Amino acid sequence: MPFQQLGLAPQVIQSVKDAGYTEPTPIQTAAIPVILQRHDLMGIAQTGTGKTAAFVLPLLSLMASNPPQHRGIRGLIMVPTRELVVQVEENIRTYARHLPLRVATIFGGVSERPQIRALQQGADMIVATPGRLLDVIRGREASLRSLEFLVLDEADRMLDMGFIHPIRQIVRLLPQQRLTLLFSATLSREIEQLSREFMHHPKMVEIGRRSNPAETVTQYLYEISHHAKMSLLSHLLKNEALKTVLVFSRTKHGADRIARRLESARIPCATLHANRSQNQRLRALQDFKNGRVRVLVATDIAARGIDVEGISHVINYDFPRHPEDYVHRIGRTGRAQAVGEAISFLAPDDHSHLRTLERFLRRGILRKKVEGFTEPVNTAAPRDPAAPPPPPYRPRRDTMPWRLRRSWKNKERFPPHHHSGDSSDSSRGRR
């Protein structure tokens, strides 16, 4: 079915043609007509299937067919990360090329002044993270009274990150009569129950199983020791077939450590995590998109906004603790029906997480051996089990707090009194 048959506004269809798209994805085919009929919607689809366009295109069409009667914010899109804010804004500007639409973004890490100005001047569409929006909106609640559309994108991740309380506070400020859309790659029963607070008789659109990653992604794993992970990663990156690689680390410090090791091996790379400034994060993402760096090392939270075409490989350097994180990680490749590969490093203490993941996916993940790679010997000498244990730590008296020092001295002056005989001896405690 072409886009012309979905009922979109002519200006939006022209923008879609200019962007080079001809056929809608399944989630777009299912969701767009429902939204154009102004039904609340819960959309569930695998990562990389076009969820952003599934709500941006119909909202732009509704705005084009109903010009505003007053100056104010008409649509609010809430997402979990700064990178996702930038990604959604880029999509909106692409599809609103032939519309007089004003778009503003609100997220942390940058100055609040232009964001406050956008609220006061009344942008047509706001894309924001919940925390910063709640900070900026205080004292300016009236700017949301004319809102017509609310979108919660990546809803599962927003709740995982603890944004439920800011979201509730923001939703209380919005008009009761509005169109509410909720999109996610995975959606638990708890989130479904929670969504009933924000939506009125929502329609459900579900493409594929909730736990199913993109079918175009080939998944396999290597069993490896912790100390050999870096050697294996460097060995894999020698293969020129790994053109654009996204490496996932569990921690921010781990991401920095991996990047330093890759740079020392003369492999161009960049890092993306919460400790980086907003300018550093945007520069790293832009360098990765432009091909100036071949490898991007990221953490789970920061990677939610990575929408880069042509990522050939995703490598789970640290095996994910939660199945949902695995689905989102490998969904960065194989986007829009493209082919990709997801490689996971499985350390000895990750087997329980693997079993949980395979139950979640209802399938096993292929184990592989690396050709031409020999695991290096761990040079760290293990502790001799026959050696005596180290002495217990005893703090120096002159470094103790004064209260503890006083009690220590009292113990020396008045040692415990050991006595025998009748426990009612009246001489006890007479010192």
ZAMARGU-4260 file (C-alpha; in steps of 0.2 Angstrom, whole numbers, plus 5000, padded with zeros to 4 digits):
<rodrens>
0) 5000/5000/5000 | 5008/5017/4995 | 5008/5032/5007 | 4994/5040/4996 | 4981/5028/5001
5) 4984/5031/5020 | 4974/5048/5020 | 4989/5059/5024 | 4989/5077/5019 | 4996/5082/5002
10) 5010/5092/5010 | 5016/5077/5020 | 5015/5065/5006 | 5026/5077/4996 | 5039/5077/5010
15) 5039/5058/5011 | 5043/5058/4992 | 5057/5070/4994 | 5064/5059/5008 | 5064/5044/4995
20) 5051/5033/5004 | 5038/5024/4993 | 5031/5010/5004 | 5026/5012/5022 | 5032/4999/5035
25) 5019/4987/5044 | 5018/4998/5059 | 5015/5014/5049 | 5002/5005/5038 | 4993/4999/5054
30) 4995/5015/5065 | 4992/5030/5053 | 4974/5027/5049 | 4970/5024/5067 | 4978/5041/5072
35) 4970/5050/5058 | 4953/5045/5065 | 4959/5053/5082 | 4959/5037/5092 | 4971/5035/5106
40) 4984/5022/5101 | 4996/5010/5109 | 5009/5004/5096 | 5021/4990/5099 | 5034/4986/5086
45) 5052/4980/5085 | 5065/4993/5085 | 5070/5000/5068 | 5053/4997/5060 | 5048/5016/5058
50) 5039/5020/5074 | 5044/5038/5073 | 5036/5041/5056 | 5021/5031/5062 | 5016/5045/5074
55) 5024/5060/5066 | 5016/5058/5049 | 4998/5058/5055 | 5001/5071/5068 | 5008/5083/5054
60) 4993/5079/5043 | 4980/5083/5057 | 4989/5099/5060 | 4989/5104/5042 | 4970/5100/5040
65) 4966/5110/5056 | 4975/5126/5056 | 4977/5133/5074 | 4964/5145/5081 | 4977/5153/5093
70) 4995/5154/5096 | 5001/5140/5108 | 5009/5122/5109 | 4999/5110/5099 | 5009/5094/5101
75) 5021/5087/5114 | 5032/5072/5111 | 5041/5065/5127 | 5056/5053/5125 | 5069/5046/5137
80) 5086/5053/5131 | 5094/5069/5123 | 5099/5059/5108 | 5082/5053/5104 | 5075/5071/5106
85) 5087/5076/5092 | 5082/5061/5081 | 5064/5064/5083 | 5066/5083/5079 | 5076/5078/5063
90) 5062/5067/5057 | 5049/5081/5061 | 5059/5094/5051 | 5061/5081/5036 | 5042/5077/5035
95) 5036/5095/5039 | 5047/5103/5025 | 5031/5109/5016 | 5022/5115/5031 | 5024/5131/5042
100) 5028/5122/5057 | 5038/5128/5072 | 5047/5114/5081 | 5057/5116/5098 | 5067/5104/5109
105) 5069/5104/5127 | 5082/5093/5136 | 5096/5094/5148 | 5114/5098/5146 | 5111/5115/5137
110) 5105/5132/5141 | 5087/5134/5147 | 5084/5151/5139 | 5080/5146/5121 | 5069/5132/5128
115) 5059/5144/5139 | 5058/5156/5125 | 5050/5143/5114 | 5037/5139/5127 | 5033/5157/5129
120) 5032/5160/5110 | 5022/5145/5107 | 5030/5132/5096 | 5018/5120/5087 | 5028/5105/5092
125) 5039/5101/5107 | 5050/5087/5108 | 5057/5085/5126 | 5064/5074/5140 | 5052/5073/5155
130) 5064/5079/5168 | 5070/5095/5159 | 5052/5099/5153 | 5046/5098/5171 | 5060/5110/5176
135) 5056/5122/5162 | 5037/5122/5163 | 5036/5127/5181 | 5028/5144/5182 | 5023/5143/5163
140) 5009/5129/5165 | 4997/5140/5154 | 5007/5136/5139 | 5001/5118/5139 | 4983/5122/5140
145) 4980/5122/5121 | 4989/5105/5119 | 4980/5093/5107 | 4992/5079/5105 | 5003/5069/5117
150) 5016/5056/5112 | 5025/5045/5124 | 5039/5037/5114 | 5050/5023/5121 | 5038/5022/5135
155) 5046/5006/5143 | 5063/5015/5144 | 5056/5030/5152 | 5048/5020/5165 | 5064/5010/5168
160) 5074/5026/5170 | 5062/5032/5184 | 5052/5046/5173 | 5035/5040/5179 | 5033/5053/5192
165) 5038/5068/5181 | 5027/5061/5167 | 5012/5060/5179 | 5015/5078/5185 | 5016/5084/5167
170) 5000/5075/5161 | 4991/5083/5175 | 4994/5100/5167 | 4987/5094/5150 | 4969/5096/5144
175) 4958/5081/5147 | 4952/5082/5128 | 4968/5077/5119 | 4974/5063/5107 | 4987/5052/5117
180) 4999/5040/5108 | 5011/5027/5116 | 5024/5019/5107 | 5037/5006/5112 | 5048/4991/5106
185) 5043/4981/5122 | 5028/4984/5133 | 5025/4975/5149 | 5008/4972/5157 | 5013/4985/5171
190) 5016/4998/5157 | 4999/4993/5149 | 4990/4995/5166 | 4999/5012/5169 | 4995/5018/5151
195) 4976/5018/5156 | 4980/5033/5167 | 4984/5043/5152 | 4973/5036/5138 | 4954/5034/5134
200) 4949/5017/5126 | 4966/5015/5116 | 4967/5005/5101 | 4981/4992/5101 | 4993/4990/5086
205) 5006/4976/5088 | 5018/4971/5074 | 5027/4955/5079 | 5030/4947/5096 | 5034/4959/5110
210) 5051/4951/5113 | 5056/4948/5095 | 5071/4958/5088 | 5071/4962/5070 | 5071/4946/5059
215) 5085/4953/5048 | 5098/4953/5062 | 5109/4938/5063 | 5113/4934/5082 | 5127/4924/5089
220) 5139/4924/5104 | 5157/4920/5108 | 5161/4912/5125 | 5176/4922/5132 | 5185/4926/5148
225) 5184/4943/5155 | 5202/4947/5153 | 5202/4941/5134 | 5187/4952/5129 | 5198/4967/5123
230) 5209/4955/5113 | 5194/4947/5105 | 5187/4964/5101 | 5203/4970/5093 | 5204/4954/5083
235) 5186/4956/5076 | 5189/4974/5071 | 5203/4969/5060 | 5190/4962/5048 | 5185/4975/5036
240) 5168/4968/5034 | 5164/4976/5051 | 5162/4993/5043 | 5151/5003/5055 | 5152/4995/5073
245) 5142/5000/5089 | 5150/4993/5104 | 5140/4992/5120 | 5147/4993/5138 | 5138/4991/5154
250) 5146/5006/5162 | 5152/5024/5158 | 5170/5020/5164 | 5170/5004/5155 | 5166/5013/5139
255) 5180/5025/5141 | 5192/5011/5145 | 5187/5002/5129 | 5189/5018/5118 | 5206/5021/5125
260) 5212/5004/5121 | 5205/5005/5103 | 5213/5022/5101 | 5230/5015/5106 | 5227/5001/5093
265) 5224/5015/5080 | 5206/5011/5078 | 5196/5027/5076 | 5182/5027/5089 | 5170/5039/5099
270) 5161/5037/5115 | 5143/5041/5120 | 5137/5040/5138 | 5130/5051/5151 | 5146/5058/5158
275) 5150/5067/5141 | 5143/5085/5138 | 5129/5088/5126 | 5141/5095/5113 | 5153/5080/5115
280) 5138/5068/5113 | 5132/5076/5097 | 5149/5077/5090 | 5152/5059/5093 | 5136/5054/5085
285) 5139/5065/5070 | 5156/5058/5067 | 5149/5041/5068 | 5136/5045/5055 | 5148/5054/5043
290) 5160/5039/5044 | 5174/5049/5052 | 5175/5036/5066 | 5172/5017/5063 | 5167/5012/5080
295) 5155/5020/5093 | 5156/5014/5111 | 5140/5018/5120 | 5130/5013/5136 | 5112/5008/5135
300) 5104/5024/5141 | 5114/5035/5128 | 5111/5023/5114 | 5092/5025/5114 | 5094/5040/5102
305) 5106/5031/5090 | 5097/5031/5073 | 5111/5028/5060 | 5108/5020/5044 | 5120/5006/5039
310) 5126/5000/5056 | 5133/4984/5050 | 5137/4976/5067 | 5132/4978/5086 | 5144/4970/5098
315) 5138/4967/5116 | 5155/4969/5125 | 5146/4967/5141 | 5132/4955/5141 | 5115/4964/5145
320) 5108/4961/5162 | 5090/4963/5155 | 5082/4955/5140 | 5074/4972/5135 | 5091/4980/5134
325) 5097/4966/5122 | 5082/4969/5111 | 5085/4988/5110 | 5104/4985/5108 | 5103/4974/5093
330) 5089/4984/5086 | 5102/4998/5081 | 5107/4987/5066 | 5095/4979/5054 | 5084/4994/5053
335) 5071/4997/5040 | 5073/4979/5033 | 5092/4981/5031 | 5104/4966/5036 | 5114/4967/5051
340) 5124/4956/5064 | 5123/4956/5083 | 5138/4948/5092 | 5138/4945/5111 | 5153/4942/5122
345) 5148/4929/5135 | 5159/4929/5151 | 5158/4914/5163 | 5147/4924/5175 | 5134/4929/5161
350) 5126/4912/5159 | 5111/4915/5170 | 5108/4931/5160 | 5109/4921/5144 | 5096/4909/5150
355) 5084/4923/5155 | 5086/4930/5138 | 5083/4914/5129 | 5068/4911/5138 | 5062/4929/5134
360) 5066/4927/5116 | 5059/4909/5116 | 5074/4904/5106 | 5092/4899/5108 | 5107/4910/5102
365) 5120/4902/5091 | 5137/4899/5099 | 5153/4902/5088 | 5171/4900/5089 | 5183/4913/5082
370) 5194/4908/5068 | 5212/4912/5070 | 5210/4919/5088 | 5219/4911/5103 | 5213/4917/5120
375) 5228/4925/5129 | 5234/4918/5145 | 5229/4928/5161 | 5245/4935/5168 | 5238/4940/5184
380) 5244/4927/5197 | 5230/4918/5206 | 5231/4918/5225 | 5238/4902/5232 | 5224/4893/5242
385) 5236/4886/5254 | 5243/4903/5259 | 5238/4910/5275 | 5224/4924/5274 | 5230/4942/5275
390) 5229/4950/5293 | 5213/4959/5297 | 5213/4977/5295 | 5215/4987/5311 | 5214/5006/5310
395) 5227/5017/5318 | 5221/5025/5334 | 5227/5042/5329 | 5215/5041/5313 | 5200/5036/5323
400) 5185/5048/5327 | 5187/5055/5344 | 5172/5046/5351 | 5179/5029/5345 | 5196/5034/5352
405) 5189/5038/5369 | 5180/5021/5370 | 5196/5013/5365 | 5206/5021/5379 | 5192/5017/5392
410) 5194/4998/5387 | 5213/4999/5391 | 5210/5008/5407 | 5196/4997/5413 | 5198/4980/5406
415) 5183/4968/5407 | 5181/4962/5425 | 5181/4943/5426 | 5175/4936/5442 | 5168/4920/5449
420) 5155/4915/5461 | 5138/4923/5464 | 5133/4935/5450 | 5125/4946/5463 | 5142/4951/5470
425) 5140/4969/5476 | 5158/4974/5472 | 5154/4974/5453 | 5155/4991/5445 | 5161/5000/5460
430) 5177/5008/5452
</rodrens>
